[in-house]
Amino acid sequence: MVHHCCFLFILLFISVSGFGQDERYYRQILTGELPRLNLEAGEAAIAQFNVMGAQYKVDLDGDGIEEIIQPQKRDGVDWLEIRNSSQSKLFEAKLLAMGAGSYIYKLRLVQISAKVRALLIFLDEGVTAGKRFESTGRFFVLSFENNDLSKMTLTDGPHFYHEKEAQREQYWRRDYAVNVYDIDGDGSREIAVQYNHIQRIMKYLGRGEWQRL
């Protein structure tokens, strides 16, 4: 009899506990307390796993003091963080990649015009290897005006590298040249991505906006 009573008590406790958990779960759904998928950069939750890559030090605004550019892996996603010499965060952004093994491997600071600078961020987007192998590289443009690092904007550029195994065991590889020069003679330099007769142009419009031509 005692055993039966203990069994009924345990069953009742589990039921009540489960009901309480369900009630809390549904309350979180209704109030929006549960974390959402695909959070924007400004809404990012705290990462459980954060791995720092090799630091870059670049004088972005020309004041003679180098800023710290820190690539990171947060829960397997590529991030870029920029800090000043006092370790205060100036900027951060998520860089979406395509496959496994992605990483930032090169930076290039360029002068777009007398008042505009841009940092080109070259990202190896990793490899997908299902039925067919594919590897890509993309660059991002971090631009700012009048050396004001508080108003940096990030724009994704086109692929500069593409390697692929196509159907019937065909294989091809394209390695684009990335150049910066004034194409239309208006005093502002464009970013040109070229491979043989293929050409992709990015033109700066102002206020952090770029147009693909």
RODO-526030 format. One record per atom (N, C-alpha, C): residue in three letters; x, y, z; atom name. Coordinates in steps of 0.05 Angstrom, whole numbers, plus 32768, in hexadecimal, padded with zeros to 4 digits. Layout:
REM residues N
res:X:Y:Z:atom
ALA:X:Y:Z:CA .
...
***
This chain:
REM residues 213
res:X:Y:Z:atom
MET:8011:7FE8:8000:N .
MET:8000:8000:8000:CA .
MET:8011:8019:8000:C .
VAL:8027:8018:8010:N .
VAL:8039:802F:8012:CA .
VAL:8046:8034:7FF7:C .
HIS:804E:801E:7FE9:N .
HIS:805B:8020:7FCF:CA .
HIS:8048:802E:7FBB:C .
HIS:802E:8026:7FBC:N .
HIS:801A:8032:7FAA:CA .
HIS:8017:8050:7FAF:C .
CYS:8017:8057:7FC8:N .
CYS:8014:8073:7FCF:CA .
CYS:802C:8083:7FC5:C .
CYS:8044:8078:7FC9:N .
CYS:805C:8086:7FBF:CA .
CYS:805B:8089:7FA1:C .
PHE:8053:8074:7F93:N .
PHE:8051:8076:7F76:CA .
PHE:803E:808B:7F6D:C .
LEU:8026:808C:7F7A:N .
LEU:8013:80A1:7F73:CA .
LEU:801D:80BD:7F79:C .
PHE:802B:80C0:7F8E:N .
PHE:8037:80DA:7F95:CA .
PHE:804B:80E3:7F81:C .
ILE:805D:80D1:7F78:N .
ILE:8071:80D8:7F64:CA .
ILE:8064:80DF:7F49:C .
LEU:804F:80D0:7F41:N .
LEU:8041:80D5:7F28:CA .
LEU:8034:80F0:7F29:C .
LEU:8027:80F6:7F40:N .
LEU:801A:8110:7F43:CA .
LEU:802E:8127:7F42:C .
PHE:8046:8123:7F4E:N .
PHE:805B:8138:7F4F:CA .
PHE:8065:813D:7F33:C .
ILE:806A:8128:7F23:N .
ILE:8074:812B:7F08:CA .
ILE:805F:813A:7EF7:C .
SER:8046:8133:7EFA:N .
SER:8030:8140:7EEA:CA .
SER:802F:815E:7EF0:C .
VAL:8030:8165:7F0A:N .
VAL:802E:8181:7F12:CA .
VAL:8046:8190:7F08:C .
SER:805E:8184:7F0B:N .
SER:8077:8191:7F02:CA .
SER:8077:8195:7EE4:C .
GLY:806D:8180:7ED5:N .
GLY:806C:8183:7EB8:CA .
GLY:8059:8198:7EB0:C .
PHE:8042:819A:7EBE:N .
PHE:802E:81AE:7EB7:CA .
PHE:8039:81CA:7EBC:C .
GLY:8049:81CD:7ED2:N .
GLY:8055:81E7:7ED9:CA .
GLY:8069:81EF:7EC4:C .
GLN:8079:81DC:7EBA:N .
GLN:808C:81E2:7EA5:CA .
GLN:807E:81EA:7E8B:C .
ASP:8069:81DB:7E84:N .
ASP:805A:81E2:7E6C:CA .
ASP:804E:81FE:7E6E:C .
GLU:8043:8204:7E86:N .
GLU:8037:821E:7E8A:CA .
GLU:804C:8235:7E87:C .
ARG:8064:8230:7E92:N .
ARG:8079:8245:7E90:CA .
ARG:8082:8247:7E73:C .
TYR:8083:8231:7E64:N .
TYR:808C:8231:7E48:CA .
TYR:8078:8241:7E37:C .
TYR:805E:823C:7E3A:N .
TYR:804A:824A:7E2A:CA .
TYR:8049:8268:7E32:C .
ARG:804E:826E:7E4C:N .
ARG:804F:828A:7E54:CA .
ARG:8066:8298:7E46:C .
GLN:807D:828B:7E44:N .
GLN:8094:8297:7E36:CA .
GLN:808E:829C:7E19:C .
ILE:8080:8289:7E0C:N .
ILE:8078:828D:7DF0:CA .
ILE:8067:82A6:7DED:C .
LEU:8052:82A8:7DFE:N .
LEU:803F:82BE:7DFC:CA .
LEU:804C:82D9:7E02:C .
THR:805F:82DA:7E14:N .
THR:806C:82F3:7E1C:CA .
THR:8084:82FA:7E0C:C .
GLY:808D:82E7:7DFB:N .
GLY:80A5:82EC:7DEA:CA .
GLY:80BF:82E8:7DF9:C .
GLU:80BF:82DA:7E0F:N .
GLU:80D7:82D6:7E1F:CA .
GLU:80EA:82C1:7E13:C .
LEU:80DF:82AF:7E03:N .
LEU:80F0:829B:7DF7:CA .
LEU:8102:82A7:7DE2:C .
PRO:811B:829E:7DE0:N .
PRO:812D:82A8:7DCC:CA .
PRO:8123:82A3:7DAF:C .
ARG:8127:82B6:7D9D:N .
ARG:811E:82B3:7D82:CA .
ARG:8134:82AB:7D70:C .
LEU:812D:829E:7D5A:N .
LEU:8141:8296:7D46:CA .
LEU:8149:82AD:7D35:C .
ASN:8160:82AC:7D28:N .
ASN:8169:82C0:7D15:CA .
ASN:8169:82DC:7D21:C .
LEU:8176:82DF:7D38:N .
LEU:8178:82F9:7D45:CA .
LEU:818A:830B:7D35:C .
GLU:8183:8325:7D33:N .
GLU:8194:8338:7D26:CA .
GLU:81AC:833E:7D38:C .
ALA:81C0:834C:7D2D:N .
ALA:81D9:8351:7D3C:CA .
ALA:81D4:835F:7D56:C .
GLY:81C2:8373:7D56:N .
GLY:81BC:8382:7D6E:CA .
GLY:81AB:8372:7D82:C .
GLU:81A0:835B:7D7A:N .
GLU:818F:834C:7D8C:CA .
GLU:819C:8332:7D95:C .
ALA:81B6:832F:7D8F:N .
ALA:81C3:8315:7D93:CA .
ALA:81C3:830D:7DB0:C .
ALA:81BC:82F4:7DB5:N .
ALA:81BD:82E9:7DD0:CA .
ALA:81DA:82E4:7DD8:C .
ILE:81DE:82DE:7DF1:N .
ILE:81F9:82D9:7DFB:CA .
ILE:8202:82BE:7DF0:C .
ALA:821A:82BE:7DE3:N .
ALA:8224:82A5:7DD7:CA .
ALA:822D:8292:7DED:C .
GLN:8228:8278:7DE8:N .
GLN:8231:8264:7DFB:CA .
GLN:824F:825D:7DF6:C .
PHE:8257:825E:7DDD:N .
PHE:8273:8257:7DD6:CA .
PHE:827E:826E:7DC5:C .
ASN:8293:827A:7DCE:N .
ASN:829F:8291:7DC0:CA .
ASN:82BD:828C:7DBC:C .
VAL:82C6:8289:7DA3:N .
VAL:82E2:8284:7D9D:CA .
VAL:82EE:829C:7D8F:C .
MET:8303:82A7:7D99:N .
MET:8310:82BE:7D8D:CA .
MET:8324:82B6:7D78:C .
GLY:8323:82C4:7D61:N .
GLY:8337:82C0:7D4C:CA .
GLY:834E:82D2:7D50:C .
ALA:8360:82D2:7D3D:N .
ALA:8378:82E4:7D3E:CA .
ALA:8370:8301:7D3B:C .
GLN:837A:8312:7D4D:N .
GLN:8374:832E:7D4C:CA .
GLN:8382:833D:7D35:C .
TYR:8375:8351:7D2A:N .
TYR:8381:8364:7D18:CA .
TYR:8382:837F:7D25:C .
LYS:8397:838E:7D21:N .
LYS:8399:83AA:7D2B:CA .
LYS:839C:83BC:7D13:C .
VAL:8389:83CE:7D0F:N .
VAL:8388:83E0:7CF8:CA .
VAL:8380:83FC:7D02:C .
ASP:838E:8410:7CF8:N .
ASP:8386:842C:7CFE:CA .
ASP:8371:8434:7CEA:C .
LEU:8357:8430:7CF2:N .
LEU:8341:8435:7CE0:CA .
LEU:833D:8452:7CDA:C .
ASP:833F:8463:7CEE:N .
ASP:8337:8480:7CEA:CA .
ASP:834F:8492:7CE7:C .
GLY:8367:8487:7CE5:N .
GLY:837F:8497:7CDF:CA .
GLY:8388:84AA:7CF5:C .
ASP:8382:84A3:7D0E:N .
ASP:838A:84B4:7D24:CA .
ASP:83A4:84AB:7D31:C .
GLY:83B1:8497:7D25:N .
GLY:83CA:848C:7D2F:CA .
GLY:83C7:8477:7D45:C .
ILE:83AE:8470:7D4C:N .
ILE:83A9:845C:7D60:CA .
ILE:839A:8445:7D53:C .
GLU:83A4:842D:7D56:N .
GLU:8398:8416:7D49:CA .
GLU:837F:840C:7D58:C .
GLU:836B:8404:7D48:N .
GLU:8354:83F7:7D53:CA .
GLU:8359:83D8:7D52:C .
ILE:834A:83CA:7D63:N .
ILE:834D:83AD:7D65:CA .
ILE:8335:83A0:7D56:C .
ILE:833C:838F:7D43:N .
ILE:8327:8381:7D33:CA .
ILE:8328:8364:7D3B:C .
GLN:8313:835A:7D47:N .
GLN:8313:833F:7D53:CA .
GLN:82FE:832D:7D45:C .
PRO:8307:831B:7D34:N .
PRO:82F4:8306:7D2A:CA .
PRO:82ED:82F3:7D40:C .
GLN:82D5:82E9:7D40:N .
GLN:82CB:82D7:7D55:CA .
GLN:82B9:82C2:7D49:C .
LYS:82B8:82AB:7D57:N .
LYS:82A4:8297:7D51:CA .
LYS:8292:8295:7D6A:C .
ARG:8279:829E:7D66:N .
ARG:8265:829C:7D7C:CA .
ARG:8251:8286:7D75:C .
ASP:8253:8271:7D84:N .
ASP:8241:825A:7D7F:CA .
ASP:8243:8251:7D62:C .
GLY:825B:8252:7D57:N .
GLY:8260:8248:7D3B:CA .
GLY:825A:825D:7D26:C .
VAL:8252:8275:7D2D:N .
VAL:824B:828A:7D1A:CA .
VAL:8261:829F:7D1A:C .
ASP:8269:82A9:7D02:N .
ASP:827F:82BD:7D00:CA .
ASP:8275:82D8:7D09:C .
TRP:8284:82E5:7D1A:N .
TRP:827F:8301:7D22:CA .
TRP:8298:8312:7D1F:C .
LEU:8294:832C:7D1C:N .
LEU:82AA:833E:7D1B:CA .
LEU:82A5:8353:7D31:C .
GLU:82B9:8357:7D41:N .
GLU:82B7:836B:7D57:CA .
GLU:82CF:837F:7D54:C .
ILE:82C9:8399:7D57:N .
ILE:82DE:83AD:7D55:CA .
ILE:82DE:83BD:7D70:C .
ARG:82F6:83C0:7D7B:N .
ARG:82F9:83CE:7D94:CA .
ARG:830E:83E4:7D91:C .
ASN:830D:83F8:7DA1:N .
ASN:8322:840D:7DA1:CA .
ASN:8339:8404:7DB3:C .
SER:834D:8416:7DB6:N .
SER:8364:840F:7DC6:CA .
SER:835E:840C:7DE4:C .
SER:8347:8416:7DED:N .
SER:833E:8413:7E08:CA .
SER:832C:83FB:7E0C:C .
GLN:832A:83EA:7DF7:N .
GLN:831A:83D2:7DF8:CA .
GLN:82FC:83D7:7DF8:C .
SER:82F4:83F0:7DF2:N .
SER:82D7:83F5:7DF0:CA .
SER:82CD:83EC:7DD4:C .
LYS:82B6:83DF:7DD4:N .
LYS:82AB:83D5:7DBB:CA .
LYS:82A1:83EB:7DAA:C .
LEU:82AA:83EC:7D91:N .
LEU:82A1:8400:7D7D:CA .
LEU:828C:83F5:7D6A:C .
PHE:828E:83DB:7D64:N .
PHE:827D:83CF:7D50:CA .
PHE:827E:83B1:7D52:C .
GLU:8267:83A4:7D4B:N .
GLU:8267:8387:7D48:CA .
GLU:8252:837F:7D34:C .
ALA:8256:8369:7D26:N .
ALA:8243:8360:7D12:CA .
ALA:8247:8343:7D0D:C .
LYS:8232:8336:7D04:N .
LYS:8232:831A:7CFD:CA .
LYS:8237:8316:7CE0:C .
LEU:8249:8304:7CD8:N .
LEU:824F:82FF:7CBC:CA .
LEU:8245:82E3:7CB6:C .
LEU:8230:82E1:7CA6:N .
LEU:8224:82C7:7CA0:CA .
LEU:8235:82B9:7C8B:C .
ALA:823C:82A0:7C90:N .
ALA:824C:8290:7C7E:CA .
ALA:823B:827A:7C71:C .
MET:8247:826A:7C5F:N .
MET:8238:8256:7C51:CA .
MET:823C:823A:7C5C:C .
GLY:8255:8234:7C64:N .
GLY:825B:8218:7C6C:CA .
GLY:826D:8217:7C84:C .
ALA:8278:81FF:7C88:N .
ALA:8289:81FA:7C9F:CA .
ALA:82A5:8205:7C9A:C .
GLY:82B2:820C:7CB0:N .
GLY:82CE:8215:7CAE:CA .
GLY:82D1:8232:7CA5:C .
SER:82BD:8243:7CA7:N .
SER:82BF:825F:7C9F:CA .
SER:82D1:826E:7CB1:C .
TYR:82DE:8283:7CA6:N .
TYR:82EF:8294:7CB7:CA .
TYR:82F7:82AD:7CA7:C .
ILE:82FC:82C3:7CB6:N .
ILE:8307:82DC:7CAA:CA .
ILE:8325:82D8:7CA7:C .
TYR:832F:82DC:7C8E:N .
TYR:834B:82D7:7C8A:CA .
TYR:835A:82F0:7C7F:C .
LYS:834D:8306:7C79:N .
LYS:835B:831D:7C6F:CA .
LYS:834A:8336:7C73:C .
LEU:8358:834D:7C79:N .
LEU:834B:8367:7C7B:CA .
LEU:835B:837A:7C69:C .
ARG:834C:838E:7C5E:N .
ARG:8359:83A2:7C4D:CA .
ARG:834B:83BD:7C50:C .
LEU:835A:83D1:7C5A:N .
LEU:834F:83EB:7C5E:CA .
LEU:8354:83FC:7C45:C .
VAL:833F:8408:7C3A:N .
VAL:8341:8417:7C21:CA .
VAL:8334:8433:7C25:C .
GLN:833D:8446:7C15:N .
GLN:8332:8461:7C15:CA .
GLN:831F:8463:7BFD:C .
ILE:8305:8468:7C02:N .
ILE:82F1:846A:7BED:CA .
ILE:82F1:8486:7BE2:C .
SER:82F2:849A:7BF3:N .
SER:82F3:84B6:7BEB:CA .
SER:8301:84C5:7C01:C .
ALA:8302:84DF:7BFF:N .
ALA:8310:84EF:7C13:CA .
ALA:8304:84EC:7C2F:C .
LYS:82EA:84E6:7C30:N .
LYS:82DC:84E4:7C4A:CA .
LYS:82D2:84C8:7C51:C .
VAL:82D7:84B5:7C40:N .
VAL:82CC:849A:7C44:CA .
VAL:82E2:8485:7C43:C .
ARG:82E2:8475:7C58:N .
ARG:82F4:845D:7C59:CA .
ARG:82E4:8444:7C5A:C .
ALA:82F0:842E:7C52:N .
ALA:82E2:8414:7C54:CA .
ALA:82F6:83FE:7C5B:C .
LEU:82ED:83EC:7C6B:N .
LEU:82FD:83D5:7C72:CA .
LEU:82F1:83BD:7C64:C .
LEU:8300:83B0:7C52:N .
LEU:82F7:8398:7C44:CA .
LEU:82FE:8380:7C55:C .
ILE:82E9:8370:7C5B:N .
ILE:82EC:8358:7C6C:CA .
ILE:82E8:8340:7C5B:C .
PHE:82FD:8330:7C58:N .
PHE:82FB:8318:7C47:CA .
PHE:82F5:8300:7C58:C .
LEU:82DF:82F3:7C52:N .
LEU:82D5:82DC:7C61:CA .
LEU:82D5:82C3:7C50:C .
ASP:82E4:82B0:7C59:N .
ASP:82E2:8295:7C4D:CA .
ASP:82C8:8289:7C58:C .
GLU:82B4:8285:7C46:N .
GLU:829A:827C:7C4F:CA .
GLU:8298:825F:7C56:C .
GLY:82AE:8251:7C54:N .
GLY:82AE:8235:7C5C:CA .
GLY:82A7:8222:7C44:C .
VAL:82A2:820A:7C4B:N .
VAL:829E:81F5:7C37:CA .
VAL:8284:81E5:7C3D:C .
THR:8275:81E0:7C28:N .
THR:825F:81CD:7C29:CA .
THR:8267:81B4:7C1A:C .
ALA:8264:819E:7C26:N .
ALA:826D:8185:7C19:CA .
ALA:8258:816F:7C1D:C .
GLY:8242:8172:7C0F:N .
GLY:822D:815D:7C0E:CA .
GLY:8233:814B:7BF7:C .
LYS:8221:814A:7BE4:N .
LYS:8226:813B:7BCC:CA .
LYS:823B:8148:7BBA:C .
ARG:823D:8163:7BBD:N .
ARG:8250:8172:7BAD:CA .
ARG:825F:8186:7BBE:C .
PHE:8278:818A:7BB8:N .
PHE:8289:819C:7BC7:CA .
PHE:8285:81B9:7BBD:C .
GLU:8285:81CC:7BD0:N .
GLU:8283:81E8:7BC8:CA .
GLU:8290:81F9:7BDD:C .
SER:82A0:820D:7BD5:N .
SER:82AE:821F:7BE7:CA .
SER:82AC:823B:7BDC:C .
THR:82A6:824F:7BED:N .
THR:82A3:826B:7BE4:CA .
THR:82B1:827E:7BF7:C .
GLY:82B8:8295:7BED:N .
GLY:82C3:82AB:7BFD:CA .
GLY:82B3:82C5:7BF6:C .
ARG:82AD:82D4:7C0A:N .
ARG:829E:82ED:7C06:CA .
ARG:82AC:8303:7C16:C .
PHE:82AA:831C:7C0C:N .
PHE:82B5:8332:7C1C:CA .
PHE:829E:8344:7C25:C .
PHE:82A3:8351:7C3C:N .
PHE:8290:8364:7C47:CA .
PHE:829E:837F:7C48:C .
VAL:828E:8395:7C47:N .
VAL:8298:83B0:7C46:CA .
VAL:828F:83BE:7C5F:C .
LEU:82A2:83C6:7C70:N .
LEU:829C:83D6:7C88:CA .
LEU:82A4:83F2:7C82:C .
SER:8291:8404:7C7F:N .
SER:8297:8420:7C76:CA .
SER:828F:8434:7C8B:C .
PHE:829D:844B:7C8A:N .
PHE:8297:8461:7C9D:CA .
PHE:82A1:847B:7C91:C .
GLU:8294:8491:7C99:N .
GLU:829A:84AB:7C8E:CA .
GLU:82A7:84BD:7CA3:C .
ASN:82B8:84CF:7C99:N .
ASN:82C4:84E4:7CAB:CA .
ASN:82D2:84D7:7CC3:C .
ASN:82DD:84BF:7CBF:N .
ASN:82EB:84B1:7CD5:CA .
ASN:82DB:84AE:7CEE:C .
ASP:82C0:84AD:7CEB:N .
ASP:82AE:84A9:7D02:CA .
ASP:82A8:848B:7D06:C .
LEU:82B6:847F:7D19:N .
LEU:82B4:8462:7D1D:CA .
LEU:829A:845A:7D2C:C .
SER:828B:846E:7D35:N .
SER:8272:8468:7D42:CA .
SER:825B:8463:7D2E:C .
LYS:8260:8468:7D14:N .
LYS:824C:8465:7D00:CA .
LYS:8255:8452:7CEA:C .
MET:8262:843D:7CF1:N .
MET:826B:8429:7CDD:CA .
MET:8253:8418:7CD4:C .
THR:8253:8412:7CBA:N .
THR:823D:8401:7CAF:CA .
THR:824A:83EA:7CA0:C .
LEU:823D:83D2:7CA1:N .
LEU:8248:83BA:7C94:CA .
LEU:8236:83B3:7C7D:C .
THR:8242:83AE:7C65:N .
THR:8233:83A6:7C4D:CA .
THR:8240:838D:7C42:C .
ASP:8230:8379:7C3B:N .
ASP:823C:8360:7C2F:CA .
ASP:8241:8365:7C11:C .
GLY:8258:835C:7C09:N .
GLY:8260:835E:7BED:CA .
GLY:825C:8344:7BDE:C .
PRO:8265:8343:7BC5:N .
PRO:8262:832A:7BB6:CA .
PRO:8278:8316:7BBD:C .
HIS:8275:82FE:7BB1:N .
HIS:8289:82EA:7BB5:CA .
HIS:82A3:82F2:7BA5:C .
PHE:82BA:82EC:7BB1:N .
PHE:82D3:82F1:7BA3:CA .
PHE:82E1:82D6:7B9D:C .
TYR:82D5:82C1:7BA6:N .
TYR:82E0:82A6:7BA2:CA .
TYR:82CA:8292:7BA1:C .
HIS:82CB:827F:7B8E:N .
HIS:82B7:826B:7B8C:CA .
HIS:82C4:8252:7B80:C .
GLU:82C2:823C:7B8F:N .
GLU:82CC:8222:7B87:CA .
GLU:82B6:820E:7B89:C .
LYS:82B2:81FE:7B74:N .
LYS:829A:81ED:7B74:CA .
LYS:829F:81D4:7B64:C .
GLU:8294:81BE:7B6E:N .
GLU:8292:81A5:7B5F:CA .
GLU:8276:81A3:7B54:C .
ALA:8273:81A5:7B3A:N .
ALA:8259:81A5:7B2D:CA .
ALA:8250:8188:7B25:C .
GLN:823C:8187:7B15:N .
GLN:8232:816D:7B0C:CA .
GLN:8246:815F:7AF9:C .
ARG:8244:8145:7AF8:N .
ARG:8255:8134:7AE7:CA .
ARG:8273:8139:7AEC:C .
GLU:8279:813C:7B06:N .
GLU:8294:813E:7B0F:CA .
GLU:82A3:8156:7B03:C .
GLN:8294:816A:7AFB:N .
GLN:82A1:8183:7AF1:CA .
GLN:82AA:8194:7B09:C .
TYR:82C1:81A1:7B05:N .
TYR:82CC:81B1:7B1B:CA .
TYR:82D4:81CC:7B0F:C .
TRP:82CE:81E2:7B1E:N .
TRP:82D7:81FC:7B15:CA .
TRP:82DD:820E:7B2D:C .
ARG:82EE:8221:7B28:N .
ARG:82F7:8234:7B3E:CA .
ARG:82FA:8250:7B32:C .
ARG:82EE:8263:7B40:N .
ARG:82F1:827F:7B39:CA .
ARG:82FD:828F:7B50:C .
ASP:8313:829D:7B4A:N .
ASP:8320:82AD:7B5E:CA .
ASP:831F:82CA:7B54:C .
TYR:830D:82DA:7B5F:N .
TYR:8309:82F5:7B55:CA .
TYR:831E:8309:7B60:C .
ALA:8325:831D:7B50:N .
ALA:8336:8332:7B5A:CA .
ALA:8325:8348:7B65:C .
VAL:832C:8352:7B7D:N .
VAL:831D:8368:7B8A:CA .
VAL:832F:8381:7B89:C .
ASN:8325:8395:7B7A:N .
ASN:8334:83AE:7B76:CA .
ASN:8323:83C6:7B7F:C .
VAL:8330:83DB:7B86:N .
VAL:8322:83F4:7B8F:CA .
VAL:832E:840B:7B7E:C .
TYR:831E:8417:7B6D:N .
TYR:8327:842E:7B5D:CA .
TYR:830F:843D:7B53:C .
ASP:8314:8456:7B4B:N .
ASP:82FF:8468:7B42:CA .
ASP:82F8:8461:7B25:C .
ILE:82E2:8453:7B21:N .
ILE:82DA:8449:7B06:CA .
ILE:82CE:845F:7AF5:C .
ASP:82BC:846F:7B01:N .
ASP:82AD:8483:7AF2:CA .
ASP:82B8:849F:7AF4:C .
GLY:82CE:84A3:7B02:N .
GLY:82DB:84BD:7B03:CA .
GLY:82CD:84D2:7B14:C .
ASP:82BD:84C9:7B27:N .
ASP:82AE:84DD:7B37:CA .
ASP:82BD:84E4:7B51:C .
GLY:82D5:84DA:7B55:N .
GLY:82E4:84E0:7B6D:CA .
GLY:82E0:84CC:7B84:C .
SER:82CF:84B9:7B80:N .
SER:82CA:84A4:7B94:CA .
SER:82D0:8489:7B88:C .
ARG:82DF:8479:7B97:N .
ARG:82E8:845F:7B8D:CA .
ARG:82D3:844A:7B90:C .
GLU:82D1:8438:7B7C:N .
GLU:82BE:8421:7B7D:CA .
GLU:82CE:8408:7B84:C .
ILE:82BF:83F4:7B8D:N .
ILE:82CB:83D9:7B92:CA .
ILE:82C3:83C7:7B7A:C .
ALA:82D7:83BD:7B6C:N .
ALA:82D2:83AD:7B55:CA .
ALA:82DC:8390:7B5A:C .
VAL:82CA:837D:7B55:N .
VAL:82D0:8361:7B57:CA .
VAL:82D0:8355:7B3B:C .
GLN:82E7:834B:7B32:N .
GLN:82EA:8343:7B16:CA .
GLN:82F5:8327:7B13:C .
TYR:82E9:8319:7AFF:N .
TYR:82F3:82FF:7AF6:CA .
TYR:82EF:82FD:7AD8:C .
ASN:8304:82FD:7AC9:N .
ASN:8302:82FD:7AAC:CA .
ASN:82EF:8314:7AA3:C .
HIS:82D9:830D:7A96:N .
HIS:82C7:8322:7A8C:CA .
HIS:82B0:8327:7AA0:C .
ILE:82B1:8319:7AB7:N .
ILE:829D:831E:7ACC:CA .
ILE:82A6:8335:7ADE:C .
GLN:8295:8348:7AE2:N .
GLN:829C:835F:7AF3:CA .
GLN:8284:8367:7B04:C .
ARG:8289:836A:7B1D:N .
ARG:8275:8373:7B30:CA .
ARG:8280:838C:7B3E:C .
ILE:826F:83A1:7B3F:N .
ILE:8278:83BB:7B49:CA .
ILE:8267:83C3:7B61:C .
MET:8274:83CE:7B76:N .
MET:8266:83D9:7B8D:CA .
MET:826D:83F7:7B8E:C .
LYS:8258:8408:7B8E:N .
LYS:825C:8425:7B8F:CA .
LYS:8250:8430:7BA9:C .
TYR:8260:8442:7BB6:N .
TYR:8257:844E:7BCF:CA .
TYR:8244:8465:7BC9:C .
LEU:822C:8464:7BD6:N .
LEU:8218:8479:7BD2:CA .
LEU:8218:848D:7BE9:C .
GLY:8223:8487:7BFF:N .
GLY:8223:8499:7C16:CA .
GLY:8213:848D:7C2D:C .
ARG:821A:8496:7C46:N .
ARG:820D:848E:7C5E:CA .
ARG:820D:846F:7C61:C .
GLY:8222:8463:7C5A:N .
GLY:8225:8446:7C5E:CA .
GLY:8218:8435:7C4A:C .
GLU:820C:8440:7C34:N .
GLU:81FE:8431:7C21:CA .
GLU:8210:842C:7C08:C .
TRP:820E:8413:7BFE:N .
TRP:821D:840C:7BE6:CA .
TRP:8209:8401:7BD1:C .
GLN:820F:8405:7BB8:N .
GLN:81FF:83FB:7BA2:CA .
GLN:820F:83E9:7B90:C .
ARG:8204:83D1:7B8A:N .
ARG:8211:83BF:7B77:CA .
ARG:8209:83C6:7B5B:C .
LEU:821D:83CA:7B4A:N .
LEU:8217:83D1:7B2E:CA .
LEU:821B:83B9:7B1B:C .
***
